[in-house]
Amino acid sequence: MTAGPETPGNGGPRVSEPRIIEQRGLYFDELEEDVVYAHRPGRTVTETDNVLFTTLTMNTQALHLDAAWSATQPFGQRLMNSMFTLSTMVGQSVTQLTQGTIIAQLGLTDVSFPHPLYHGDTLYTETVVTGKRASSSRPGQGVVTMKHTGRNQDGTVVALATRACLMWTRTAHLEAQQRTINT
C-alpha cells in the first residue's frame, strides 16, 4: 500500500489499494502460432498417482496395478495409465495458455503414446499453437488448435495430442464480464 496526500477529516495519509495482477492464460489474440510454449515445472509421476487414477476411473488393467504380472510383460514393469499421462499433459498447459480465457474444449485428436511413462519419471510438456481462426458464429471468440508434446526427463516423447479450444478475445471477454457486473 502506498501513502498519498492527507485525506480531509482524518488527518492521516490516504492509503490506496494495491494493484492486483490475476494469473490467467492467454487470450485468442495473444496466442502466437508456431511458438513453443514450455510449461514448467515438470511433474514427477508416482505409483500413488497411477493406482489412484486407475482405480478412480475403474480401469482394472493389470499393466497399471499388478507389479508381478507386469514384470513378465515386454516393458518389465507397470506403466503409467496413458489417460493420466494425457490429462497431466493437457493440465500442465492450462496455467500458461487457457486459465480463465477458454470457453470450451472442443476436442482431442491424434493422441498417441510413442513411449511408456513409468513411476518416477518426470513429465514435461510443450505446446505449439498450430492454427487460429476467428469464429464465424460467435463474435469475440476464436478456435485455437494446439499440439501438445509430453517428454520424460530424458527428452523422450511419451505423449502427443492435438487439441482444439474455443477461446475468448480479450475485448469480448472484458465486455462480457462488464455486462455480468452491470446486471
Secondary structure, DSSP 8 states (H G I E B T S, - for coil): -EEEEE-TTT-SEEEE-----------TTT--BT-EEEEEEEEE--HHHHHHHHHHTT---HHHH-HHHHHTSTTSS----HHHHHHHHHHHHIIIIITTTEEEEEEEEEEE-SS---TT-EEEEEEEEEEEEE-SSSTTEEEEEEEEEEE-TTS-EEEEEEEEEEEE-HHHHHHHHHHHHH-
